[in-house]
Amino acid sequence: MGTSQEGGCMRENSSYGHWAAPTNPANEGNNYTGFTALGAGARNITSPGYWTNFNTAAYLWTKTTSGTQYSYTYYMTNVTLYFSQGSQDKRWGLSVRCLKD
């Protein structure tokens, strides 16, 4: 992950209104894969009711846990074209995308 342009191919162009325009036009999404990831951001646990990175990032849960408090995530932003893996406290509110094998 992070070595090609998966993120840009999985998110739509900012002209549709679900993503803020990237500061570098070369990082614009094209939704080539048809996945249509939206910049939903995340619900913050430190400030209840507060959403962070709305229109600038998409965070997706995976089914793989990392201990009892954390799960692995995938995320993309409008800053780069990369799709990356991370880990997040399970109390955060992230997006879920169901995919058929």
LUMZATI-138025 format. One record per residue: x, y, z of N, C-alpha, C in turn; residue number from 1. Coordinates in steps of 0.02 Angstrom, whole numbers, plus 50000, padded with zeros to 5 digits. Example, Ala and Ser with C-alpha at 12.3 -4.5 7.8 and 13.67 -1.06 7.14 Angstrom:
<kevos>
<n.xx->50660 | n.yy->49716 | n.zz->50390 | ca.xx->50615 | ca.yy->49775 | ca.zz->50390 | c.xx->50660 | c.yy->49835 | c.zz->50390 | num->1>
<n.xx->50642 | n.yy->49888 | n.zz->50354 | ca.xx->50684 | ca.yy->49947 | ca.zz->50357 | c.xx->50645 | c.yy->50002 | c.zz->50394 | num->2>
</kevos>
This chain:
<kevos>
<n.xx->50041 | n.yy->49941 | n.zz->50000 | ca.xx->50000 | ca.yy->50000 | ca.zz->50000 | c.xx->50044 | c.yy->50063 | c.zz->50000 | num->1>
<n.xx->50017 | n.yy->50116 | n.zz->49974 | ca.xx->50052 | ca.yy->50179 | ca.zz->49975 | c.xx->50105 | c.yy->50186 | c.zz->49921 | num->2>
<n.xx->50108 | n.yy->50139 | n.zz->49874 | ca.xx->50159 | ca.yy->50144 | ca.zz->49822 | c.xx->50129 | c.yy->50157 | c.zz->49754 | num->3>
<n.xx->50064 | n.yy->50158 | n.zz->49748 | ca.xx->50032 | ca.yy->50174 | ca.zz->49685 | c.xx->49972 | c.yy->50220 | c.zz->49698 | num->4>
<n.xx->49928 | n.yy->50226 | n.zz->49651 | ca.xx->49875 | ca.yy->50276 | ca.zz->49656 | c.xx->49807 | c.yy->50247 | c.zz->49672 | num->5>
<n.xx->49804 | n.yy->50197 | n.zz->49716 | ca.xx->49740 | ca.yy->50165 | ca.zz->49732 | c.xx->49688 | c.yy->50214 | c.zz->49759 | num->6>
<n.xx->49709 | n.yy->50259 | n.zz->49802 | ca.xx->49663 | ca.yy->50306 | ca.zz->49833 | c.xx->49627 | c.yy->50349 | c.zz->49782 | num->7>
<n.xx->49663 | n.yy->50377 | n.zz->49734 | ca.xx->49632 | ca.yy->50418 | ca.zz->49683 | c.xx->49585 | c.yy->50379 | c.zz->49638 | num->8>
<n.xx->49601 | n.yy->50315 | n.zz->49628 | ca.xx->49558 | ca.yy->50273 | ca.zz->49586 | c.xx->49496 | c.yy->50249 | c.zz->49623 | num->9>
<n.xx->49493 | n.yy->50259 | n.zz->49689 | ca.xx->49437 | ca.yy->50235 | ca.zz->49728 | c.xx->49392 | c.yy->50292 | c.zz->49754 | num->10>
<n.xx->49412 | n.yy->50354 | n.zz->49742 | ca.xx->49370 | ca.yy->50410 | ca.zz->49764 | c.xx->49352 | c.yy->50453 | c.zz->49704 | num->11>
<n.xx->49295 | n.yy->50483 | n.zz->49709 | ca.xx->49270 | ca.yy->50522 | ca.zz->49653 | c.xx->49304 | c.yy->50591 | c.zz->49649 | num->12>
<n.xx->49295 | n.yy->50623 | n.zz->49594 | ca.xx->49320 | ca.yy->50691 | ca.zz->49582 | c.xx->49285 | c.yy->50739 | c.zz->49629 | num->13>
<n.xx->49321 | n.yy->50789 | n.zz->49653 | ca.xx->49293 | ca.yy->50836 | ca.zz->49702 | c.xx->49237 | c.yy->50878 | c.zz->49673 | num->14>
<n.xx->49230 | n.yy->50880 | n.zz->49608 | ca.xx->49176 | ca.yy->50920 | ca.zz->49578 | c.xx->49107 | c.yy->50894 | c.zz->49596 | num->15>
<n.xx->49102 | n.yy->50832 | n.zz->49621 | ca.xx->49037 | ca.yy->50804 | ca.zz->49642 | c.xx->49017 | c.yy->50827 | c.zz->49712 | num->16>
<n.xx->49063 | n.yy->50859 | n.zz->49749 | ca.xx->49046 | ca.yy->50887 | ca.zz->49814 | c.xx->49057 | c.yy->50845 | c.zz->49875 | num->17>
<n.xx->49080 | n.yy->50782 | n.zz->49868 | ca.xx->49092 | ca.yy->50739 | ca.zz->49925 | c.xx->49163 | c.yy->50743 | c.zz->49951 | num->18>
<n.xx->49207 | n.yy->50777 | n.zz->49914 | ca.xx->49277 | ca.yy->50786 | ca.zz->49932 | c.xx->49295 | c.yy->50859 | c.zz->49923 | num->19>
<n.xx->49335 | n.yy->50885 | n.zz->49968 | ca.xx->49363 | ca.yy->50952 | ca.zz->49958 | c.xx->49414 | c.yy->50948 | c.zz->49902 | num->20>
<n.xx->49420 | n.yy->50999 | n.zz->49863 | ca.xx->49469 | ca.yy->51000 | ca.zz->49808 | c.xx->49539 | c.yy->50994 | c.zz->49837 | num->21>
<n.xx->49581 | n.yy->50951 | n.zz->49809 | ca.xx->49650 | ca.yy->50945 | ca.zz->49835 | c.xx->49690 | c.yy->51008 | c.zz->49818 | num->22>
<n.xx->49739 | n.yy->51023 | n.zz->49861 | ca.xx->49781 | ca.yy->51081 | ca.zz->49848 | c.xx->49823 | c.yy->51071 | c.zz->49785 | num->23>
<n.xx->49839 | n.yy->51009 | n.zz->49770 | ca.xx->49876 | ca.yy->50993 | ca.zz->49709 | c.xx->49828 | c.yy->50958 | c.zz->49661 | num->24>
<n.xx->49812 | n.yy->50989 | n.zz->49604 | ca.xx->49764 | ca.yy->50958 | ca.zz->49557 | c.xx->49784 | c.yy->50889 | c.zz->49534 | num->25>
<n.xx->49847 | n.yy->50872 | n.zz->49538 | ca.xx->49870 | ca.yy->50805 | ca.zz->49518 | c.xx->49844 | c.yy->50751 | c.zz->49565 | num->26>
<n.xx->49819 | n.yy->50770 | n.zz->49624 | ca.xx->49793 | ca.yy->50723 | ca.zz->49672 | c.xx->49717 | c.yy->50716 | c.zz->49669 | num->27>
<n.xx->49686 | n.yy->50739 | n.zz->49617 | ca.xx->49614 | ca.yy->50735 | ca.zz->49607 | c.xx->49594 | c.yy->50662 | c.zz->49597 | num->28>
<n.xx->49539 | n.yy->50641 | n.zz->49627 | ca.xx->49515 | ca.yy->50573 | ca.zz->49618 | c.xx->49481 | c.yy->50564 | c.zz->49550 | num->29>
<n.xx->49477 | n.yy->50501 | n.zz->49527 | ca.xx->49444 | ca.yy->50487 | ca.zz->49464 | c.xx->49394 | c.yy->50429 | c.zz->49469 | num->30>
<n.xx->49390 | n.yy->50396 | n.zz->49527 | ca.xx->49343 | ca.yy->50341 | ca.zz->49538 | c.xx->49347 | c.yy->50288 | c.zz->49483 | num->31>
<n.xx->49406 | n.yy->50275 | n.zz->49458 | ca.xx->49416 | ca.yy->50227 | ca.zz->49404 | c.xx->49390 | c.yy->50157 | c.zz->49423 | num->32>
<n.xx->49395 | n.yy->50138 | n.zz->49486 | ca.xx->49374 | ca.yy->50072 | ca.zz->49507 | c.xx->49298 | c.yy->50066 | c.zz->49518 | num->33>
<n.xx->49264 | n.yy->50123 | n.zz->49524 | ca.xx->49192 | ca.yy->50122 | ca.zz->49538 | c.xx->49176 | c.yy->50113 | c.zz->49612 | num->34>
<n.xx->49226 | n.yy->50114 | n.zz->49656 | ca.xx->49216 | ca.yy->50105 | ca.zz->49728 | c.xx->49179 | c.yy->50164 | c.zz->49759 | num->35>
<n.xx->49189 | n.yy->50224 | n.zz->49733 | ca.xx->49157 | ca.yy->50286 | ca.zz->49754 | c.xx->49164 | c.yy->50299 | c.zz->49829 | num->36>
<n.xx->49225 | n.yy->50298 | n.zz->49854 | ca.xx->49237 | ca.yy->50316 | ca.zz->49924 | c.xx->49219 | c.yy->50390 | c.zz->49934 | num->37>
<n.xx->49186 | n.yy->50405 | n.zz->49988 | ca.xx->49166 | ca.yy->50474 | ca.zz->50003 | c.xx->49206 | c.yy->50501 | c.zz->50062 | num->38>
<n.xx->49218 | n.yy->50565 | n.zz->50062 | ca.xx->49257 | ca.yy->50597 | ca.zz->50115 | c.xx->49216 | c.yy->50608 | c.zz->50178 | num->39>
<n.xx->49196 | n.yy->50554 | n.zz->50210 | ca.xx->49151 | ca.yy->50558 | ca.zz->50268 | c.xx->49187 | c.yy->50578 | c.zz->50332 | num->40>
<n.xx->49254 | n.yy->50575 | n.zz->50334 | ca.xx->49290 | ca.yy->50592 | ca.zz->50395 | c.xx->49278 | c.yy->50539 | c.zz->50448 | num->41>
<n.xx->49281 | n.yy->50560 | n.zz->50512 | ca.xx->49272 | ca.yy->50513 | ca.zz->50568 | c.xx->49241 | c.yy->50549 | c.zz->50627 | num->42>
<n.xx->49202 | n.yy->50512 | n.zz->50667 | ca.xx->49175 | ca.yy->50540 | ca.zz->50729 | c.xx->49229 | c.yy->50535 | c.zz->50783 | num->43>
<n.xx->49244 | n.yy->50590 | n.zz->50812 | ca.xx->49298 | ca.yy->50597 | ca.zz->50860 | c.xx->49275 | c.yy->50575 | c.zz->50930 | num->44>
<n.xx->49314 | n.yy->50533 | n.zz->50965 | ca.xx->49295 | ca.yy->50511 | ca.zz->51032 | c.xx->49315 | c.yy->50561 | c.zz->51086 | num->45>
<n.xx->49362 | n.yy->50605 | n.zz->51072 | ca.xx->49385 | ca.yy->50653 | ca.zz->51123 | c.xx->49338 | c.yy->50713 | c.zz->51128 | num->46>
<n.xx->49301 | n.yy->50727 | n.zz->51076 | ca.xx->49251 | ca.yy->50781 | ca.zz->51076 | c.xx->49186 | c.yy->50752 | c.zz->51049 | num->47>
<n.xx->49144 | n.yy->50723 | n.zz->51093 | ca.xx->49082 | ca.yy->50690 | ca.zz->51071 | c.xx->49041 | c.yy->50736 | c.zz->51025 | num->48>
<n.xx->49016 | n.yy->50707 | n.zz->50972 | ca.xx->48976 | ca.yy->50744 | ca.zz->50925 | c.xx->49017 | c.yy->50782 | c.zz->50873 | num->49>
<n.xx->49083 | n.yy->50780 | n.zz->50879 | ca.xx->49126 | ca.yy->50816 | ca.zz->50833 | c.xx->49153 | c.yy->50769 | c.zz->50779 | num->50>
<n.xx->49148 | n.yy->50789 | n.zz->50717 | ca.xx->49175 | ca.yy->50751 | ca.zz->50661 | c.xx->49239 | c.yy->50784 | c.zz->50638 | num->51>
<n.xx->49288 | n.yy->50744 | n.zz->50622 | ca.xx->49353 | ca.yy->50769 | ca.zz->50600 | c.xx->49366 | c.yy->50748 | c.zz->50528 | num->52>
<n.xx->49400 | n.yy->50789 | n.zz->50491 | ca.xx->49421 | ca.yy->50776 | ca.zz->50421 | c.xx->49363 | c.yy->50764 | c.zz->50373 | num->53>
<n.xx->49306 | n.yy->50795 | n.zz->50387 | ca.xx->49249 | ca.yy->50789 | ca.zz->50341 | c.xx->49267 | c.yy->50819 | c.zz->50274 | num->54>
<n.xx->49253 | n.yy->50785 | n.zz->50220 | ca.xx->49268 | ca.yy->50803 | ca.zz->50151 | c.xx->49342 | c.yy->50801 | c.zz->50133 | num->55>
<n.xx->49385 | n.yy->50781 | n.zz->50179 | ca.xx->49457 | ca.yy->50776 | ca.zz->50163 | c.xx->49486 | c.yy->50707 | c.zz->50174 | num->56>
<n.xx->49448 | n.yy->50662 | n.zz->50206 | ca.xx->49474 | ca.yy->50594 | ca.zz->50219 | c.xx->49417 | c.yy->50544 | c.zz->50223 | num->57>
<n.xx->49433 | n.yy->50482 | n.zz->50206 | ca.xx->49387 | ca.yy->50426 | ca.zz->50214 | c.xx->49424 | c.yy->50373 | c.zz->50255 | num->58>
<n.xx->49393 | n.yy->50351 | n.zz->50309 | ca.xx->49421 | ca.yy->50299 | ca.zz->50353 | c.xx->49373 | c.yy->50240 | c.zz->50351 | num->59>
<n.xx->49398 | n.yy->50181 | n.zz->50339 | ca.xx->49357 | ca.yy->50121 | ca.zz->50333 | c.xx->49381 | c.yy->50067 | c.zz->50381 | num->60>
<n.xx->49335 | n.yy->50040 | n.zz->50421 | ca.xx->49352 | ca.yy->49985 | ca.zz->50465 | c.xx->49368 | c.yy->49923 | c.zz->50425 | num->61>
<n.xx->49411 | n.yy->49880 | n.zz->50452 | ca.xx->49420 | ca.yy->49812 | ca.zz->50426 | c.xx->49393 | c.yy->49765 | c.zz->50479 | num->62>
<n.xx->49387 | n.yy->49702 | n.zz->50464 | ca.xx->49363 | ca.yy->49654 | ca.zz->50514 | c.xx->49419 | c.yy->49629 | c.zz->50559 | num->63>
<n.xx->49481 | n.yy->49650 | n.zz->50546 | ca.xx->49539 | ca.yy->49627 | ca.zz->50584 | c.xx->49552 | c.yy->49671 | c.zz->50644 | num->64>
<n.xx->49553 | n.yy->49641 | n.zz->50704 | ca.xx->49566 | ca.yy->49679 | ca.zz->50764 | c.xx->49640 | c.yy->49680 | c.zz->50780 | num->65>
<n.xx->49659 | n.yy->49729 | n.zz->50821 | ca.xx->49727 | ca.yy->49736 | ca.zz->50845 | c.xx->49723 | c.yy->49743 | c.zz->50920 | num->66>
<n.xx->49716 | n.yy->49687 | n.zz->50954 | ca.xx->49704 | ca.yy->49689 | ca.zz->51026 | c.xx->49630 | c.yy->49698 | c.zz->51040 | num->67>
<n.xx->49613 | n.yy->49713 | n.zz->51103 | ca.xx->49543 | ca.yy->49720 | ca.zz->51121 | c.xx->49516 | c.yy->49790 | c.zz->51107 | num->68>
<n.xx->49559 | n.yy->49840 | n.zz->51103 | ca.xx->49536 | ca.yy->49909 | ca.zz->51096 | c.xx->49542 | c.yy->49937 | c.zz->51026 | num->69>
<n.xx->49581 | n.yy->49906 | n.zz->50983 | ca.xx->49595 | ca.yy->49933 | ca.zz->50916 | c.xx->49577 | c.yy->49885 | c.zz->50860 | num->70>
<n.xx->49561 | n.yy->49914 | n.zz->50803 | ca.xx->49550 | ca.yy->49875 | ca.zz->50741 | c.xx->49590 | c.yy->49909 | c.zz->50686 | num->71>
<n.xx->49606 | n.yy->49868 | n.zz->50636 | ca.xx->49641 | ca.yy->49896 | ca.zz->50578 | c.xx->49593 | c.yy->49934 | c.zz->50534 | num->72>
<n.xx->49619 | n.yy->49984 | n.zz->50501 | ca.xx->49579 | ca.yy->50027 | ca.zz->50457 | c.xx->49617 | c.yy->50037 | c.zz->50392 | num->73>
<n.xx->49580 | n.yy->50059 | n.zz->50342 | ca.xx->49610 | ca.yy->50086 | ca.zz->50281 | c.xx->49586 | c.yy->50157 | c.zz->50276 | num->74>
<n.xx->49628 | n.yy->50200 | n.zz->50249 | ca.xx->49608 | ca.yy->50270 | ca.zz->50241 | c.xx->49639 | c.yy->50301 | c.zz->50179 | num->75>
<n.xx->49606 | n.yy->50352 | n.zz->50156 | ca.xx->49631 | ca.yy->50392 | ca.zz->50099 | c.xx->49612 | c.yy->50464 | c.zz->50113 | num->76>
<n.xx->49651 | n.yy->50509 | n.zz->50084 | ca.xx->49638 | ca.yy->50581 | ca.zz->50093 | c.xx->49638 | c.yy->50615 | c.zz->50025 | num->77>
<n.xx->49620 | n.yy->50678 | n.zz->50026 | ca.xx->49623 | ca.yy->50716 | ca.zz->49963 | c.xx->49691 | c.yy->50748 | c.zz->49953 | num->78>
<n.xx->49738 | n.yy->50736 | n.zz->49998 | ca.xx->49805 | ca.yy->50764 | ca.zz->49993 | c.xx->49850 | c.yy->50723 | c.zz->49948 | num->79>
<n.xx->49841 | n.yy->50656 | n.zz->49948 | ca.xx->49882 | ca.yy->50613 | ca.zz->49907 | c.xx->49836 | c.yy->50564 | c.zz->49870 | num->80>
<n.xx->49865 | n.yy->50524 | n.zz->49826 | ca.xx->49828 | ca.yy->50473 | ca.zz->49790 | c.xx->49833 | c.yy->50405 | c.zz->49824 | num->81>
<n.xx->49867 | n.yy->50402 | n.zz->49880 | ca.xx->49880 | ca.yy->50338 | ca.zz->49912 | c.xx->49822 | c.yy->50314 | c.zz->49956 | num->82>
<n.xx->49818 | n.yy->50249 | n.zz->49963 | ca.xx->49770 | ca.yy->50214 | ca.zz->50005 | c.xx->49812 | c.yy->50179 | c.zz->50057 | num->83>
<n.xx->49803 | n.yy->50194 | n.zz->50120 | ca.xx->49848 | ca.yy->50170 | ca.zz->50172 | c.xx->49813 | c.yy->50130 | c.zz->50226 | num->84>
<n.xx->49852 | n.yy->50091 | n.zz->50264 | ca.xx->49825 | ca.yy->50052 | ca.zz->50319 | c.xx->49846 | c.yy->50084 | c.zz->50385 | num->85>
<n.xx->49801 | n.yy->50080 | n.zz->50434 | ca.xx->49816 | ca.yy->50107 | ca.zz->50500 | c.xx->49781 | c.yy->50066 | c.zz->50553 | num->86>
<n.xx->49779 | n.yy->50091 | n.zz->50613 | ca.xx->49744 | ca.yy->50060 | ca.zz->50669 | c.xx->49709 | c.yy->50115 | c.zz->50708 | num->87>
<n.xx->49649 | n.yy->50101 | n.zz->50732 | ca.xx->49610 | ca.yy->50152 | ca.zz->50766 | c.xx->49574 | c.yy->50123 | c.zz->50826 | num->88>
<n.xx->49566 | n.yy->50163 | n.zz->50877 | ca.xx->49527 | ca.yy->50146 | ca.zz->50936 | c.xx->49455 | c.yy->50130 | c.zz->50913 | num->89>
<n.xx->49428 | n.yy->50075 | n.zz->50935 | ca.xx->49361 | ca.yy->50053 | ca.zz->50914 | c.xx->49305 | c.yy->50101 | c.zz->50934 | num->90>
<n.xx->49319 | n.yy->50147 | n.zz->50979 | ca.xx->49267 | ca.yy->50194 | ca.zz->51000 | c.xx->49256 | c.yy->50250 | c.zz->50948 | num->91>
<n.xx->49303 | n.yy->50258 | n.zz->50902 | ca.xx->49295 | ca.yy->50308 | ca.zz->50849 | c.xx->49239 | c.yy->50287 | c.zz->50802 | num->92>
<n.xx->49208 | n.yy->50334 | n.zz->50770 | ca.xx->49156 | ca.yy->50319 | ca.zz->50720 | c.xx->49185 | c.yy->50324 | c.zz->50650 | num->93>
<n.xx->49197 | n.yy->50267 | n.zz->50619 | ca.xx->49224 | ca.yy->50264 | ca.zz->50551 | c.xx->49173 | c.yy->50233 | c.zz->50504 | num->94>
<n.xx->49185 | n.yy->50240 | n.zz->50441 | ca.xx->49139 | ca.yy->50213 | ca.zz->50391 | c.xx->49147 | c.yy->50137 | c.zz->50384 | num->95>
<n.xx->49094 | n.yy->50106 | n.zz->50360 | ca.xx->49094 | ca.yy->50034 | ca.zz->50347 | c.xx->49073 | c.yy->50025 | c.zz->50274 | num->96>
<n.xx->49108 | n.yy->49984 | n.zz->50239 | ca.xx->49091 | ca.yy->49969 | ca.zz->50169 | c.xx->49090 | c.yy->49894 | c.zz->50162 | num->97>
<n.xx->49033 | n.yy->49865 | n.zz->50147 | ca.xx->49028 | ca.yy->49792 | ca.zz->50139 | c.xx->49043 | c.yy->49774 | c.zz->50067 | num->98>
<n.xx->49087 | n.yy->49725 | n.zz->50059 | ca.xx->49106 | ca.yy->49702 | ca.zz->49993 | c.xx->49094 | c.yy->49627 | c.zz->49988 | num->99>
<n.xx->49073 | n.yy->49605 | n.zz->49932 | ca.xx->49061 | ca.yy->49534 | ca.zz->49921 | c.xx->49126 | c.yy->49503 | c.zz->49894 | num->100>
<n.xx->49145 | n.yy->49445 | n.zz->49923 | ca.xx->49205 | ca.yy->49410 | ca.zz->49898 | c.xx->49193 | c.yy->49384 | c.zz->49828 | num->101>
</kevos>
